[in-house]
Amino acid sequence: MFDDLTAELSLLRVTASVSLFCLNCTQVNEDLMSRSKKIRDRLVEFEVNENREINKKFVFVAFFHTARSLGKYFYIVLVSYIIMLVY
């Protein structure tokens, strides 16, 4: 999707006639491409962070159930280990 947007932006006109002079739009096009790349990078970073939090919760729940089935001693050891991992 981002590549499509970049391709579309690169196809924009390089010059624009404005009454008595010709305006060069190269810098504007490059700025649009760099801004769209920054937005894409921020969205990817947000999704990665969201998934990281979900994975931490899933691992915690899995360890909790495993420890509970193993008994009280293992439960205490695993919970303290998970707390060390998360924080």
Contact map, one row per residue, 1 for C-alpha under 8 A:
111110000000000000000000000000000000000000000000000000000000000000000000000000000000000
111111000000000000000000000000000001100100000000000000000000000000000000000000000000000
111111100000000000000000000000000000000000000000000000000000000000000000000000000000000
111111110000000000000000000000000000000000000000000000000000000000000000000000000000000
111111111000000000000000000000000000000000000000000000000000000000000000000000000000000
011111111100000000000000000000001000000000000000000000000000000000000000000000000000000
001111111110000000000000000000000000000000000000000000000000000000000000000000000000000
000111111111000000000000000000000000000000000000000000000000000000000000000000000000000
000011111111000000000000000010011000000000000000000000000000000000000000000000000000000
000001111111000000000000000010000000000000000000000000000000000000000000000000000000000
000000111111100000000000000000000000000000000000000000000000000000000000000000000000000
000000011111110000000000000010000000000000000000000000000000000000000000000000000000000
000000000011111100000000100000000000000000000000000000000000000000000000000000000000000
000000000001111100000001110010000000000000000000000000000000000000000000000000000000000
000000000000111110000111110000000000000000000000000000000000000000000000000000000000000
000000000000111111000111100000000000000000000000000000000000000000000000000000000000000
000000000000001111111110000000000000000000000000000000000000000000000000000000000000000
000000000000000111111110000000000000000000000000000000000000000000000000000000000000000
000000000000000011111100000000000000000000000000000000000000000000000000000000000000000
000000000000000011111100000000000000000000000000000000000000000000000000000000000000000
000000000000000011111110000000000000000000000000000000000000000000000000000000000000000
000000000000001111111111000000000000000000000000000000000000000000000000000000000000000
000000000000001111001111100000000000000000000000000000000000000000000000000000000000000
000000000000011100000111111000000000000000000000000000000000000000000000000000000000000
000000000000111100000011111110000000000000000000000000000000000000000000000000000000000
000000000000011000000001111111000000000000000000000000000000000000000000000000000000000
000000000000000000000001111111100000000000000000000000000000000000000000000000000000000
000000000000000000000000111111110000000000000000000000000000000000000000000000000000000
000000001101010000000000111111111000000000000000000000000000000000000000000000000000000
000000000000000000000000011111111100000000000000000000000000000000000000000000000000000
000000000000000000000000001111111110000000000000000000000000000000000000000000000000000
000000001000000000000000000111111111000000000000000000000000000000000000000000000000000
000001001000000000000000000011111111100000000000000000000000000000000000000000000000000
000000000000000000000000000001111111110000000000000000000000000000000000000000000000000
000000000000000000000000000000111111111000000000000000000000000000000000000000000000000
010000000000000000000000000000011111111100000000000000000000000000000000000000000000000
010000000000000000000000000000001111111110000000000000000000000000000000000000000000000
000000000000000000000000000000000111111111000000000000000000000000000000000000000000000
000000000000000000000000000000000011111111100000000000000000000000000000000000000000000
010000000000000000000000000000000001111111110000000000000000000000000000000000000000000
000000000000000000000000000000000000111111111000000000000000000000000000000000000000000
000000000000000000000000000000000000011111111100000000000000000000000000000000000000000
000000000000000000000000000000000000001111111110000000000000000000000000000000000000000
000000000000000000000000000000000000000111111111000000000000000000000000000000000000000
000000000000000000000000000000000000000011111111100000000000000000000000000000000000000
000000000000000000000000000000000000000001111111110000000000000000000000000000000000000
000000000000000000000000000000000000000000111111111000000000000000000000000000000000000
000000000000000000000000000000000000000000011111111100000000000000000000000000000000000
000000000000000000000000000000000000000000001111111110000000000000000000000000000000000
000000000000000000000000000000000000000000000111111111000000000000000000000000000000000
000000000000000000000000000000000000000000000011111111100000000000000000000000000000000
000000000000000000000000000000000000000000000001111111110000000000000000000000000000000
000000000000000000000000000000000000000000000000111111111000000000000000000000000000000
000000000000000000000000000000000000000000000000011111111100000000000000000000000000000
000000000000000000000000000000000000000000000000001111111110000000000000000000000000000
000000000000000000000000000000000000000000000000000111111111000000000000000000000000010
000000000000000000000000000000000000000000000000000011111111100000000000000000000000000
000000000000000000000000000000000000000000000000000001111111110000000000000000000000000
000000000000000000000000000000000000000000000000000000111111111000000000000000000000000
000000000000000000000000000000000000000000000000000000011111111100000000000000000100000
000000000000000000000000000000000000000000000000000000001111111110000000000000000000000
000000000000000000000000000000000000000000000000000000000111111111000000000000000000000
000000000000000000000000000000000000000000000000000000000011111111100000000001100100000
000000000000000000000000000000000000000000000000000000000001111111110000001001100000000
000000000000000000000000000000000000000000000000000000000000111111111000000000000000000
000000000000000000000000000000000000000000000000000000000000011111111100000000000000000
000000000000000000000000000000000000000000000000000000000000001111111111011101100000000
000000000000000000000000000000000000000000000000000000000000000111111111011000000000000
000000000000000000000000000000000000000000000000000000000000000011111110000000000000000
000000000000000000000000000000000000000000000000000000000000000001111111011000000000000
000000000000000000000000000000000000000000000000000000000000000000111111111000000000000
000000000000000000000000000000000000000000000000000000000000000000110111111100000000000
000000000000000000000000000000000000000000000000000000000000000000000011111110000000000
000000000000000000000000000000000000000000000000000000000000000000110111111111000000000
000000000000000000000000000000000000000000000000000000000000000100110111111111100000000
000000000000000000000000000000000000000000000000000000000000000000100001111111110000000
000000000000000000000000000000000000000000000000000000000000000000000000111111111000000
000000000000000000000000000000000000000000000000000000000000001100100000011111111100000
000000000000000000000000000000000000000000000000000000000000001100100000001111111110000
000000000000000000000000000000000000000000000000000000000000000000000000000111111111000
000000000000000000000000000000000000000000000000000000000000000000000000000011111111100
000000000000000000000000000000000000000000000000000000000001001000000000000001111111110
000000000000000000000000000000000000000000000000000000000000000000000000000000111111111
000000000000000000000000000000000000000000000000000000000000000000000000000000011111111
000000000000000000000000000000000000000000000000000000000000000000000000000000001111111
000000000000000000000000000000000000000000000000000000010000000000000000000000000111111
000000000000000000000000000000000000000000000000000000000000000000000000000000000011111
